[in-house]
Amino acid sequence: MTQSSVHGEGTRPGARASRRPAGQGAAPSGGRPSPEGGDGPGRRRAAPGRRHGGRGPRRGRRALRWSATTLAVLILGTAGAGYLYYEHLNGSLGKGERSSGDSKVGKAQPNAAGQTPLNILLIGSDSRASDENVKLGGSRDTRGEPPRGDVQMLIHLAADRKSAAVVSIPRDTRVDIPKCTDPDSEKVYPATNDIITSSLGRGGAGCTLATWQNLTGVYIDHWMTIDFAGVVRMADAIGGVEVCVNQNVWDRPLPTMSGGSGLKMKAGSHKVKGEQALQWLRTRHAWGSDQLRARAQHMYMNSMIRTLRGQNVFTDTGRLTDLADAAVKSLTVSEEIGSVKKLFDLGMQLKTVPPDRITMTTMPTVEDPQDRNHLLPAGADAEHMWTMLRDDIPFDDKGGRSGAKKAADDKAAKDPAAPDGEIDVQVQNATGSSTLGPVGGRASAIARTLVGKGFAQAVPDTSGAGSEKRTVVRYPSGDLKGDARKVAKSLGIPMSSVKPYEDVAKVTVVVGADWREGTAYPKQKSPGAGELPENTDALNASETGKCMDVYEPYRW
């Protein structure tokens, strides 16, 4: 497994990774060299006083893959009456299994209007399975190796369809990857703890989806992937996106630093397209760190969304035809949305959100103590973000809750349920996590508590339940929902944590890592709209006038 620095090159000696907003000067981060290749066939060397930051060309194209995938979704959602034209493209649309991993996350509860959130995982693949991809991606010696998911972002569309959030996870973040089975070869990959980019090669996009679900507790409806060739195809179709720098920039090789994207432009705003757009997205040295490069990519994405909305692309049938053709030929999607009609319906939901209600973020992370070139989710801050997604709380402060929690609580009072003493309940201990071992005796303690509350048939399950970040109450399909909600209410577990699950035969309380002590579920302070942790580097898609600072050695 090759690895790359998550702190990037261009760091001053002893400096920590910068997570500051753009416009406050280049404060790059430090690190150690990565064993991965650089912008050319040779490996990249660290810049003076800088740590290795990974594969520039690949990461640039990863960003473009993200751009292309998002653009494709937007385009497919604007086809309107011309949609029938795209039926002949169905054969060009690649499809795959939605989930190929062991994941126990249930769908979100509907809000008062019966609406549920929509979650789509976007994956940029570095696959070099074709001559075209090898030509574009270089590294011919890696042809035939398992692909990596080098860009991974979750689009969350609120249940009321009035806001959207995008959350990215850095490729070198170490996470628990579940047991996965490759849907084509049927090869079984055991559960492991590794950087998240490797999940794509352990059972395809369906394994990456399962990894995200287990990490976040968020049910993901669909996935989409795009490779190098698709990126270039879509980049040529965009037509130009405005970007801005505060100083003249030239991302070029230096005497002690090989590689560079070749981006060269004067200070100010510029419209980039084609090769120059690729250069902007793959630039790392000139910004000073990988974190700042992500910010430049977010700026590009936001500008692209505004550009598409400001043009007549949504009414120009001819241009839509060209763009939709490129989009469908560039994408592989999970099979349940594997047709142009279904993608059109999906896009129609996505395009209704105005730019000022779209928030782009990165999961809070900390340096991995086992390998400073890797990251870990930042504990409470990361969980805070996942709670907002699970409870459908807007990332901006322009709207309130969707009403899902209140609707679930109201419904719980109406669902039919058996008498307490007749409800068959088992309790599992899943308090372990990637950093802490399980707490012994939790299943027995909670089962005794339930018996004391009148649930005489509650028993502990000693077979082991792995680890769950959040306590849940599961029930099999059928008429046991009311029973499950009654059990949850008796323990103080929120109704949003009551989920149907096909692999249980009775009401099952799974005690997660968030409930390591006590017999009453700890009250969780629910975040309000817009209350994101400070270290998410949030950008609103309507923000204009944002410019990147250039690290001094790359000014001219």
N, C-alpha and C positions, 0 to 999 in steps of 0.2 A: 504494500500500500504506500503510494507516495503521499507526501504531506507538504503543506506550504504554510508560511508564516501568516498569522492572522493580524499581526500588528503592522505589517507592511514595511517597505523600504523607505528611505528618506527620513530616517529618524535621527534626531540629535542624540549624542551619547547620554545614556541614563534617563532619557525622556520616557514617560509612560504613554500608552496609547491615547491619542486625542479623541475626545468625543464632543469637542466644542462645536458650536454652530459655525458655519462658514462665515467669513467676514471678520474673524477675530485673529487673523494671522495664522500662518502655518505652524502647527504644533504637532509634528509627527511623533511616531511611537518607535520604541526600540524593540529589538528582537534578535533571534539567531537565524543563521542562514537556513533556507529550506532546501531539501533535496530535490525539489521539482525543477523542471526545465524553465528557462526564461523566455524572452521574446524571440529568440532564435533557436537554432538547433542545440546550442550549448546551454549550460546551466547559468543562471543569473548570479552575478556576484554582488555582495552587499556594497552599497554606496558608502562613501566616507562617513563613518560614524553611524551607519544605518544597518538595520537588520533586514534580512531577506524577507520578501513579502509575497512570494508565490509566483504563479505563472501569469505574467501580464497579458499576453495575447489571449490566453484562454479566458481569463477573468473578464477582459473587455468584451469578448464575444458572449460571455455569460450574461453580461448586462444587456447586450443587444438582444439576446434570446428573450430576456425578460420583457424588453420593450416590444419585441415582435409578438410575443404571446399576448400581452395585454392589448396591443393594437388589433390583433386578430379577433379577440373577443369583442372589442368595440365595433369593429367593422361588421362582424356577423350580426350584431345587434341593430344595425342601421339599414339593412338591406330592404326592408319594407316590402312593397308590392313586387319588387324584383327578385324576391327570394326564390321563386320557382326556377329561376335561371340556374341556380346553384345545385339543383337536384342531380345534375349529371356529374357533379364533383364528388358525390358521396363515395364513389369507388376510390377516390384519391385520399380519403380521410383514414388515417391509421387509427386502430382501436386496440384497447387492452383491458385486462381485468381491473376492476376498481380497487380492490384490496387483495393483496396476496400475503398479508402478514397476520399474526395473532394480535388482534386489537379488540378491546371490549367496550368501546365507546358507543353510547346510544345517541339517537337523534335528539335535538333540542326540543323542548316543549313549545307548542304554539302560543302566540300571544292572544289577547282577548279577541282579536279579529280573525283568529285561526291561521295566522301567518307564521312561518318559521324562517330563521336565518338561512342564508345560502353561503356555503363555504367552498371555495375552489382553490386547489393547490396548483401553482404554476411551477414547472420544473424545467430548467435549462440543462440539457444533456451535452456532455463533451464527447459523445460517441464519435468514433472514427471508423465506422463500419462501411464507409463508401469512399470511393476515390475523391468525390467532391468534398466530403468532410475532411479527409486527410489533407487535401490541398489547402483548404481554408484554415484548418486547425493546426497544421504542422505535426510534429512529433510522430513521424511515420513508424517509429519503432514501437508505438503503443497501439497500433492497429490490431483489432481483435480482442483487446483487453476489455473487461467489463466497463460499461460507461459509468461516469460519476454524475451526480446531480449537483452541479456546481452553483446553480442559482435555484433557490427554493423560497417561494413566497406564497403566503396564504391571503387570498382575497376574501374578506368577510363582508357580505351584503346584508345589512340589517333586515330584520323581519318586516319592518314597515317600508322597506325599500327607499328610505330617505337619506341614508348615509352609508358609507363604505369605509373599510379599513384595510390596509395592506401591511402585513407583518413579514419581514424577512428574517431568516436565521443564517448567520455566517456559515459558510461551507465547512469550516474547520471546528465547529462546535461539537464537543464530545457528548453523546447521548446514548441512551439504551435503545438498541435496535432489536425488535422482536424477532421471533422465529418466522421465517418467510419461506414460501415455496414458489420457485420460478414457474409461472403459468405455461411456459413453452417447453422447457426441458424437464419440468417436474422435480428439479433438484431442490433439496431441502437445505436451507441455511439455518443453523442454530442461532438462538438469541446471542447477542454480543453487545459490548460497549465500545463504540468507535465513533469517529467523526461522521457527521450526518451525511456528508457527500457520498459516502460509501454505500448508503442504503439502496441507491438505484441499481447497483450491480449485484444486489442480493435478493433479486426477485422482481425487478422492474419497478415502475412507478407505483404499483400497488403496495410494495414494501415501504417505499418512502412515505406514502399516505398513512400506512399503519404506524410508522415511526412517529409521525407528526401527531396522530391521534393519541397515542400513548403518552407522548410528552406533554400535550396541551390539554387533554380531556375534551377537545373540541371535535365534534363529528364533522367529517369532511365529505361533502357530497360528490365531488368530482375532481379529477386531475387532468391537466393538459401538459404536454411536453413539446419542446421544439429543439432542433439540433442546429449545427453550424449552417448547413445549406439553407434551412428555413429562415435563419436569421438574416442572411444576406438577401434572400428573396424579399423578405418583408422590409428590410432597410431601404432597398431600392424603391419600394412602393410608398414610403412615407412622404417624400417630397421636401423635407427640410424642417428642422426644429431649431428654435432660437436658444442659444446658450450664452453665458457671459463669464468673463474673467476680469479680475481687478488689475492684473499686471500682464505685460506681454509674456506669453508662455511658449516654450519649446521643449517638449518631452523627448529628449535625445540621449544617445549614449554619452557618458562622461568618461574621463580617463580611468576612473576607478569603478565605474558602473556601466555594465553592458545593457543593451536593450533600450526600451523606450517605445512609446506608441507612435512617435513622429508628429504628434499634434503640435502645430505652430500657428499661433494667431496673436494679433495685437490685443491690448486691453480694450474692453468694451463688449458689446453684444454682437453676436454673429449667428447667421443661420447655417447650420451644418447638415449635410446629407451625404449619403454614400460612404466613401472611405473616410471622410473627415468625421462623420458621425461615429463610425467605428473607433477612430482614434480617440475621440472625446470619452467614449465609454470604457476604453481599455487603459486610459491614462491612470498611473498610480504615482510614479516618481514625482511628477510635477505638483501633485496635491500634497504629498507628504506622508500619507498613510493609507492603509486599506479602508479605514473607517471614513476618511474624507473622500476617498474615491466613491464609496457608497453614496455619500451625500451628493456628489456630482451626478451620479446615475439617477438619483431621485429627482434632482432638478431637471434632468433631461426628460424623465418620464412625465413629470408634471407639465412641462412645457409642451410635450407631445400631445397630451390630453387637451390642453387649451387650444393648440393649433388645429387639431381635428374638429373641435367644436366651433372654432372661428371660421372655418372654411365651408364650402358648400358640398363637402364630401358626403354629407348625409342625404343630399338631394340629387347629386350628379350620378345618374345611373351608370354612365360609362366608366367613371372612375371607381365607383363601387364595385362594378364587375371585375375590374382589374385587381383591386385590393382584396376582394373576397376570394378570387381565384388563387392569389398568392397565399392568403391566410389558410385556406383549406388544404392546400398542398404542403403547407409548412407544419401543420399540427398533427400530433397523435393525441387521442383523448380516451378517457375511460369509456367503456363500451356502452354504458347507459345513456350517454349523450352522443353516441357515435353516428349522428346523421346531421345534415345541414339544417333540417327543420328544428331539431332539438337544440343545436347550437344557436340558431336564430332566436328561438324562444328564450334561451339563456341570455343571450346578448341584449335582448329587448329589456330584460330586467336590469342588467348592469348599466345600460346607457342612461337610465332615468336619473341617476344620482348626479347632482351638479358638482363642479370641481370644488366648491367651497365646503362640501361635505365629504370629501375624500381625504383621508389622512394616511400618509405613508410613514412607516416606522421600522425599526430594527429591534429584535428581541434584546433586552438587557443581558449583558454577558460579563463574566469576570475571567481573568486569566486562569488557565488550567494549571494547578500546582504540579501535576505530573509531567506537563510538557508546555512550556511557556509559548510555544508556537500554536497552541490550541486554546480553545475557550470552553467555558461551561456556562449554562444558563445561570443568571444572577439571582438565584434563590427567590426571595420574597418579591423582588421587582418583576421577575419573569412570571411568577404565579399571579401577581396582580394583573398583568396584561392578559393572561389566559382567562382569569376570572371575568374580565370585561368582555371578552369574546364569548365565553360560555353563557353569560347572563345577558348578552346582546346589549351592552352599554356602549353608547357612541364614543368614539375616540375624540370627537370634537365636543365643544360645549354649546352647540347650536340646537341640540335636541335632547329630550329626556329619554327615559327607558322605553323599551318597546311594549312593555306590559306583560311579557312572558311570565315573569315570576308571580305577579298577582293573579294572572289567569290560571296558572298551575295550582296556586293555593286555593282559589275559589273552586276549581274543579275537584280538588281532593275532598272537599266537604260533600260533594254530590255523588262521587263514585261509590257504587255498592261494595260492601265489604262484609266478610264473615265476622262472627264474634271473635274477640281477641283470643280466647282459649282454643279456637279451632283453626287458627292460622298456622300453617306449617312454615317455620322460619329456620334458616341456617345462617350462621355467622362465620365469616372468613377473616383471617388476619392477613392484611396486605400492607402493613405499616412500613415495610422495607423500602428503601430508595437507593439511588446510585451512590449516595454519600453516607447513608445511615442504615444499619441493619434493622431487621424487624424487632418490634417489642414483644417479648414473649407473653403469652396468656391473654392477649387482647380479645381473641374470639370468645374465649370462655367467660371473660369479664362482662362483655356486652351481652352474651347469651343469658347470663345470670340476671343481668339488669332487666332484660326483656321478660324473663319468667316472673320477676318481681313486679312487673307492670301488668301481669295478667296474660302474657303470651306464653302459655304453659308448654307449648310444643317447640319453643326456641332451643336450638342445640348448636354447639360449636362444630365447625368443619375443620378437622385436623389434617386434611390432605395437603394444605398449603395453597395459597392463592397468588403467589408472586408479589408484585408491588403495584400499588395504585397511588397516585399523587393525591387524589381526592376521594373521600368516602362516597360510596354510591349504594343505592338499594336497587337490586335487579329483580325482575320478575319475568316469567315466561309469557309468551303471547297467550291471549285468552282473557279470562275474566278475573285475573288476580291483580290488576292495577290498583283497585281500591284497597286490597289487603296490603300491598306494598306501601302505599301512601299512608295507611294507618300506622304501620310499623315505623316508617320514617318520622312521622309526626311525633310519635311517642318518645323518640330519641332526640328530637330537635334537628333532624337532618332536613335541609330545604327540599321542597318538592321538585326543584330543577335537577336534583341529584337522583331522582327516581326514574329509572330507565328500563325499557324492555330489552331483553337479551335472550337470544335463542338457545344458548348453551346452559341454561339453568332450568331445573325442574320444579323449583319452588321459590318463594320469596327469599332472597339472599342479601344479607347485609355485608358489604365488603368494606371493612374498616381500613381506611387509607392512611398515608403518611401524615395527613393533616389532623389526625386524631390519635395521637400516641399516648395519651393519658386521660383519665377521667371516664365517667360513665354517661355523661351528657355531651352531645356533640358541641364542640366549642363554637360560640357565636362568631361569625365571620363579618367583619366590617365590609360592607359592600361599597365599591367605588362609585363615585358619581360620574355623570357625563363629562368627558374631557379630562378626567383626573388620571392622566397617564404618568408613570414614573418619569423622572427628569432625564434618565439615561436611555431614552428610546429614540432620540434625534428625530422627533416628529416634524414632518413637513406637510403643509396643506397644499392641495393641488391648485388652488387659486392664487397662491403667492407668486408675485412677479418681482422682477428686479433683483433676484438672487444671483450673486456672482461668486465664483471660486477664487480664493487666494492662491497664489502660486509660490511654491517653496523656492527660496532665493536662488539656488544653483541653477534652476531651470527658467529663470527670467532672462530676457535678452533686450 
